[in-house]
Amino acid sequence: MDLFWQIAEEKIKQAYRDGEFENLKGYGKPLKLKDDSGIPEDLRMAYRILESAGYTEEESQLKKEIMTLEDLMKNCVNDEKRKEFMQDLSKKVLQYHSLLAKKRIRTNSSIFKNYQEKIEERLLK
């Protein structure tokens, strides 16, 4: 440990002994930590940022389904099946945009779309 770390630790311990933390919200209660052991370590910060920004698992799942349907449509040779995929895709896109609209996230911004694509590309690898 370096000198600054030791000084900071000593100041925290002294404040604790003086009772300066007793009026803090949640004092004496266990921390509610999320289990992120299933997330690769290099992606954990990105997941925390998305979660803090209000991005939910439901949105992520819808986006994966949209991408899957898009892939199925590209590779489909049966016109009837392609029509079914198109209908399903339309529903999923509407659900996705509805979720974002509830949060008042603008999805028509080109900056948002570029950033969104980069994040999704990284997360869905």
Number of C-alpha atoms within 10 A of each C-alpha: 5 6 8 9 10 11 11 11 12 12 12 14 12 12 13 12 10 10 10 11 14 12 8 8 8 10 10 9 7 7 8 6 6 6 7 11 8 7 11 10 10 8 11 14 12 14 18 13 11 14 12 10 9 13 16 13 11 11 16 15 12 17 18 15 16 20 13 14 21 17 12 15 19 10 10 14 10 9 10 10 13 18 13 13 20 16 13 16 19 14 12 18 16 12 15 18 17 13 17 16 12 8 11 10 14 12 13 8 9 10 10 13 13 10 11 13 12 11 14 13 10 11 12 9 5
